[in-house]
Amino acid sequence: MTDFVLVAGAWLGAWAWDEVAVEMRAAGHDVHPLTLSGLAEKQKVPAPGQWTHVEDIVEAVEHLDLRDVVLVGHSYSGVPVGQAAVRIGDRLKRVVLVDANVAVDGDSFLSGWPSDEVRAAIVRNDGSWPPLTAADCAGQGLTDEQIARFVDGSTPHPGATLTEPAVMPRPLGEVPGTYVKCLLDGEEPWGAAAELLRSDRWELVNMDTGHWPMFSRPHDLARILHESVTAP
C-alpha cells in the first residue's frame, strides 16, 4: 500500500520499531526502519554530523527507489527527517512527526529549550550524549520490561548532530504532515511544533502515552501511521 521509512530518536536504531513494523506490515504496508549513522549497529569513528543523518534518510529513499513515501521521525529525528522531506521532492507522500522536534532553518535540535545540561554532558562524554537511565524513563507510560528494553538497546548519541543547524530551503509546513503529540510528555505541542500546526497541510493527533510510543503503545502508533495515509 504505502512505503514508510521509520526513524527513531536519540540513542535508538531501527530495532526500536520492531513491534510497530510487524503491525504495519500486517496492514499491507512496506516498512523500512532506518538506523542513523553513529547509532546502534552503525556506531563508528569519527562521529557523524547533522548532515550525515539527512543523507542517511535521502540515500535510503533513493537507493530503494521509493515513491509516495511517508517519512516518520520520532523525537530528535524530526530534525533530519524534516530536512530530508524537502529534499526528496515528488517522492514524498507525507511526513509524520512523533513527539518530535521540527526542522527550522538555522536552528539545531537543541534550539528553543533549556539545553545547557545536554551540552555539558556532550563535553563530558567526549562528544556524545549518554543514553538515559531507567530512572529517567519514569512517568512515560512504560512497563519495567519496556524500560529495560529501551535502556539495554540504547547507545551514545553523536553530539554534533544535536548542535549543528538545520538547512531548510523551504518551510516544513509546505508539505503534508501529521504531528503526533504524546500527552504524558506535555499536554500540547509547543515552539516550532505549534507553529508548524498553523499550516493547513498539517493535522494533530494526540496519544495518551509517553515520549516513546513505539515501546509503550506500538499497536496504537501503527494504527495512527496507517490512518495518516488511509483516512479520507
VEXKETOR-891317 format. One record per residue (C-alpha): residue number from 1; x, y, z. Coordinates in steps of 0.2 Angstrom, whole numbers, always signed. Example, Ala and Ser with C-alpha at 12.3 -4.5 7.8 and 13.67 -1.06 7.14 Angstrom:
VEXKETOR-891317
<r pos="1" east="+62" north="-22" up="+39"/>
<r pos="2" east="+68" north="-5" up="+36"/>
***
This chain:
VEXKETOR-891317
<r pos="1" east="+0" north="+0" up="+0"/>
<r pos="2" east="+12" north="+13" up="+6"/>
<r pos="3" east="+31" north="+14" up="+9"/>
<r pos="4" east="+35" north="+20" up="+27"/>
<r pos="5" east="+53" north="+25" up="+32"/>
<r pos="6" east="+54" north="+25" up="+51"/>
<r pos="7" east="+67" north="+34" up="+60"/>
<r pos="8" east="+69" north="+34" up="+79"/>
<r pos="9" east="+75" north="+47" up="+90"/>
<r pos="10" east="+91" north="+49" up="+101"/>
<r pos="11" east="+101" north="+34" up="+106"/>
<r pos="12" east="+90" north="+22" up="+96"/>
<r pos="13" east="+91" north="+12" up="+80"/>
<r pos="14" east="+80" north="+3" up="+68"/>
<r pos="15" east="+76" north="-10" up="+81"/>
<r pos="16" east="+66" north="+2" up="+91"/>
<r pos="17" east="+52" north="+0" up="+78"/>
<r pos="18" east="+51" north="-19" up="+78"/>
<r pos="19" east="+33" north="-20" up="+86"/>
<r pos="20" east="+27" north="-6" up="+75"/>
<r pos="21" east="+34" north="-13" up="+59"/>
<r pos="22" east="+25" north="-30" up="+62"/>
<r pos="23" east="+8" north="-21" up="+64"/>
<r pos="24" east="+11" north="-10" up="+49"/>
<r pos="25" east="+17" north="-25" up="+38"/>
<r pos="26" east="+1" north="-35" up="+43"/>
<r pos="27" east="-9" north="-20" up="+37"/>
<r pos="28" east="-1" north="-22" up="+20"/>
<r pos="29" east="+12" north="-8" up="+20"/>
<r pos="30" east="+31" north="-9" up="+16"/>
<r pos="31" east="+41" north="-3" up="+31"/>
<r pos="32" east="+59" north="+2" up="+31"/>
<r pos="33" east="+65" north="+5" up="+49"/>
<r pos="34" east="+82" north="+15" up="+47"/>
<r pos="35" east="+97" north="+16" up="+59"/>
<r pos="36" east="+106" north="+33" up="+58"/>
<r pos="37" east="+125" north="+34" up="+57"/>
<r pos="38" east="+134" north="+33" up="+73"/>
<r pos="39" east="+120" north="+23" up="+82"/>
<r pos="40" east="+116" north="+5" up="+86"/>
<r pos="41" east="+124" north="-6" up="+74"/>
<r pos="42" east="+131" north="+9" up="+64"/>
<r pos="43" east="+142" north="+16" up="+78"/>
<r pos="44" east="+158" north="+22" up="+70"/>
<r pos="45" east="+173" north="+35" up="+72"/>
<r pos="46" east="+173" north="+49" up="+68"/>
<r pos="47" east="+156" north="+53" up="+74"/>
<r pos="48" east="+144" north="+59" up="+61"/>
<r pos="49" east="+136" north="+77" up="+60"/>
<r pos="50" east="+118" north="+83" up="+57"/>
<r pos="51" east="+120" north="+82" up="+38"/>
<r pos="52" east="+126" north="+64" up="+38"/>
<r pos="53" east="+109" north="+59" up="+46"/>
<r pos="54" east="+100" north="+69" up="+32"/>
<r pos="55" east="+110" north="+60" up="+19"/>
<r pos="56" east="+106" north="+43" up="+28"/>
<r pos="57" east="+87" north="+46" up="+25"/>
<r pos="58" east="+89" north="+53" up="+7"/>
<r pos="59" east="+100" north="+39" up="+2"/>
<r pos="60" east="+89" north="+26" up="+9"/>
<r pos="61" east="+74" north="+33" up="-1"/>
<r pos="62" east="+84" north="+34" up="-17"/>
<r pos="63" east="+93" north="+18" up="-15"/>
<r pos="64" east="+76" north="+9" up="-13"/>
<r pos="65" east="+68" north="+19" up="-26"/>
<r pos="66" east="+54" north="+23" up="-15"/>
<r pos="67" east="+39" north="+33" up="-22"/>
<r pos="68" east="+25" north="+41" up="-12"/>
<r pos="69" east="+35" north="+38" up="+3"/>
<r pos="70" east="+30" north="+43" up="+21"/>
<r pos="71" east="+44" north="+49" up="+32"/>
<r pos="72" east="+42" north="+46" up="+50"/>
<r pos="73" east="+53" north="+55" up="+63"/>
<r pos="74" east="+52" north="+52" up="+81"/>
<r pos="75" east="+60" north="+65" up="+94"/>
<r pos="76" east="+77" north="+70" up="+88"/>
<r pos="77" east="+75" north="+63" up="+71"/>
<r pos="78" east="+61" north="+75" up="+67"/>
<r pos="79" east="+76" north="+87" up="+63"/>
<r pos="80" east="+85" north="+76" up="+49"/>
<r pos="81" east="+68" north="+69" up="+43"/>
<r pos="82" east="+61" north="+87" up="+40"/>
<r pos="83" east="+77" north="+91" up="+30"/>
<r pos="84" east="+76" north="+75" up="+20"/>
<r pos="85" east="+57" north="+78" up="+17"/>
<r pos="86" east="+60" north="+94" up="+7"/>
<r pos="87" east="+75" north="+87" up="-2"/>
<r pos="88" east="+66" north="+71" up="-10"/>
<r pos="89" east="+53" north="+81" up="-19"/>
<r pos="90" east="+39" north="+72" up="-28"/>
<r pos="91" east="+45" north="+55" up="-20"/>
<r pos="92" east="+37" north="+62" up="-3"/>
<r pos="93" east="+19" north="+57" up="+1"/>
<r pos="94" east="+18" north="+63" up="+19"/>
<r pos="95" east="+28" north="+67" up="+35"/>
<r pos="96" east="+23" north="+60" up="+52"/>
<r pos="97" east="+32" north="+68" up="+67"/>
<r pos="98" east="+30" north="+58" up="+83"/>
<r pos="99" east="+33" north="+69" up="+98"/>
<r pos="100" east="+47" north="+76" up="+88"/>
<r pos="101" east="+57" north="+91" up="+86"/>
<r pos="102" east="+54" north="+101" up="+70"/>
<r pos="103" east="+67" north="+106" up="+57"/>
<r pos="104" east="+68" north="+125" up="+56"/>
<r pos="105" east="+81" north="+133" up="+45"/>
<r pos="106" east="+96" north="+139" up="+56"/>
<r pos="107" east="+90" north="+130" up="+71"/>
<r pos="108" east="+98" north="+114" up="+79"/>
<r pos="109" east="+89" north="+101" up="+89"/>
<r pos="110" east="+95" north="+110" up="+105"/>
<r pos="111" east="+87" north="+127" up="+100"/>
<r pos="112" east="+72" north="+133" up="+109"/>
<r pos="113" east="+73" north="+123" up="+125"/>
<r pos="114" east="+85" north="+124" up="+140"/>
<r pos="115" east="+99" north="+113" up="+134"/>
<r pos="116" east="+114" north="+118" up="+145"/>
<r pos="117" east="+115" north="+102" up="+154"/>
<r pos="118" east="+114" north="+92" up="+137"/>
<r pos="119" east="+128" north="+102" up="+130"/>
<r pos="120" east="+139" north="+100" up="+146"/>
<r pos="121" east="+135" north="+81" up="+145"/>
<r pos="122" east="+142" north="+80" up="+127"/>
<r pos="123" east="+158" north="+89" up="+133"/>
<r pos="124" east="+160" north="+77" up="+147"/>
<r pos="125" east="+157" north="+62" up="+137"/>
<r pos="126" east="+169" north="+65" up="+123"/>
<r pos="127" east="+157" north="+72" up="+110"/>
<r pos="128" east="+142" north="+60" up="+114"/>
<r pos="129" east="+126" north="+62" up="+123"/>
<r pos="130" east="+125" north="+47" up="+135"/>
<r pos="131" east="+109" north="+37" up="+135"/>
<r pos="132" east="+95" north="+39" up="+148"/>
<r pos="133" east="+95" north="+28" up="+164"/>
<r pos="134" east="+79" north="+18" up="+169"/>
<r pos="135" east="+75" north="+32" up="+182"/>
<r pos="136" east="+75" north="+45" up="+168"/>
<r pos="137" east="+61" north="+35" up="+159"/>
<r pos="138" east="+49" north="+36" up="+174"/>
<r pos="139" east="+32" north="+44" up="+171"/>
<r pos="140" east="+31" north="+40" up="+152"/>
<r pos="141" east="+19" north="+25" up="+152"/>
<r pos="142" east="+32" north="+12" up="+150"/>
<r pos="143" east="+32" north="-5" up="+159"/>
<r pos="144" east="+48" north="-11" up="+168"/>
<r pos="145" east="+51" north="-23" up="+154"/>
<r pos="146" east="+49" north="-9" up="+141"/>
<r pos="147" east="+61" north="+2" up="+151"/>
<r pos="148" east="+74" north="-12" up="+151"/>
<r pos="149" east="+72" north="-15" up="+133"/>
<r pos="150" east="+75" north="+4" up="+129"/>
<r pos="151" east="+90" north="+6" up="+141"/>
<r pos="152" east="+98" north="-10" up="+136"/>
<r pos="153" east="+97" north="-6" up="+117"/>
<r pos="154" east="+102" north="+12" up="+118"/>
<r pos="155" east="+119" north="+19" up="+113"/>
<r pos="156" east="+128" north="+36" up="+115"/>
<r pos="157" east="+121" north="+49" up="+103"/>
<r pos="158" east="+133" north="+59" up="+92"/>
<r pos="159" east="+134" north="+76" up="+99"/>
<r pos="160" east="+137" north="+86" up="+83"/>
<r pos="161" east="+120" north="+80" up="+76"/>
<r pos="162" east="+112" north="+89" up="+91"/>
<r pos="163" east="+121" north="+106" up="+89"/>
<r pos="164" east="+123" north="+108" up="+71"/>
<r pos="165" east="+109" north="+119" up="+62"/>
<r pos="166" east="+96" north="+113" up="+50"/>
<r pos="167" east="+96" north="+118" up="+32"/>
<r pos="168" east="+78" north="+121" up="+26"/>
<r pos="169" east="+76" north="+128" up="+8"/>
<r pos="170" east="+58" north="+129" up="+12"/>
<r pos="171" east="+47" north="+128" up="+27"/>
<r pos="172" east="+41" north="+110" up="+33"/>
<r pos="173" east="+23" north="+117" up="+33"/>
<r pos="174" east="+23" north="+117" up="+14"/>
<r pos="175" east="+22" north="+98" up="+14"/>
<r pos="176" east="+8" north="+87" up="+20"/>
<r pos="177" east="+10" north="+80" up="+38"/>
<r pos="178" east="+4" north="+73" up="+54"/>
<r pos="179" east="+10" north="+78" up="+71"/>
<r pos="180" east="+8" north="+65" up="+85"/>
<r pos="181" east="+8" north="+73" up="+102"/>
<r pos="182" east="+12" north="+61" up="+117"/>
<r pos="183" east="+2" north="+69" up="+131"/>
<r pos="184" east="+12" north="+62" up="+146"/>
<r pos="185" east="+27" north="+72" up="+139"/>
<r pos="186" east="+17" north="+88" up="+138"/>
<r pos="187" east="-1" north="+92" up="+135"/>
<r pos="188" east="+1" north="+101" up="+119"/>
<r pos="189" east="+14" north="+105" up="+105"/>
<r pos="190" east="+25" north="+120" up="+109"/>
<r pos="191" east="+38" north="+131" up="+100"/>
<r pos="192" east="+41" north="+126" up="+82"/>
<r pos="193" east="+29" north="+111" up="+83"/>
<r pos="194" east="+15" north="+123" up="+87"/>
<r pos="195" east="+20" north="+135" up="+73"/>
<r pos="196" east="+20" north="+120" up="+61"/>
<r pos="197" east="+2" north="+115" up="+65"/>
<r pos="198" east="-4" north="+133" up="+60"/>
<r pos="199" east="-1" north="+126" up="+42"/>
<r pos="200" east="-17" north="+119" up="+34"/>
<r pos="201" east="-7" north="+105" up="+27"/>
<r pos="202" east="-4" north="+98" up="+44"/>
<r pos="203" east="-15" north="+89" up="+57"/>
<r pos="204" east="-13" north="+85" up="+75"/>
<r pos="205" east="-16" north="+68" up="+83"/>
<r pos="206" east="-15" north="+65" up="+102"/>
<r pos="207" east="-9" north="+49" up="+111"/>
<r pos="208" east="-12" north="+46" up="+129"/>
<r pos="209" east="+5" north="+39" up="+132"/>
<r pos="210" east="+23" north="+45" up="+135"/>
<r pos="211" east="+38" north="+50" up="+123"/>
<r pos="212" east="+42" north="+33" up="+117"/>
<r pos="213" east="+25" north="+26" up="+110"/>
<r pos="214" east="+34" north="+13" up="+99"/>
<r pos="215" east="+38" north="+4" up="+115"/>
<r pos="216" east="+23" north="+9" up="+126"/>
<r pos="217" east="+9" north="+9" up="+113"/>
<r pos="218" east="+15" north="+0" up="+97"/>
<r pos="219" east="-2" north="-6" up="+91"/>
<r pos="220" east="-10" north="+12" up="+93"/>
<r pos="221" east="+5" north="+20" up="+85"/>
<r pos="222" east="+4" north="+8" up="+70"/>
<r pos="223" east="-14" north="+12" up="+68"/>
<r pos="224" east="-11" north="+31" up="+68"/>
<r pos="225" east="+3" north="+29" up="+55"/>
<r pos="226" east="-9" north="+18" up="+44"/>
<r pos="227" east="-23" north="+31" up="+46"/>
<r pos="228" east="-12" north="+45" up="+41"/>
<r pos="229" east="-12" north="+39" up="+23"/>
<r pos="230" east="-29" north="+30" up="+23"/>
<r pos="231" east="-41" north="+42" up="+31"/>
<r pos="232" east="-52" north="+52" up="+19"/>
***
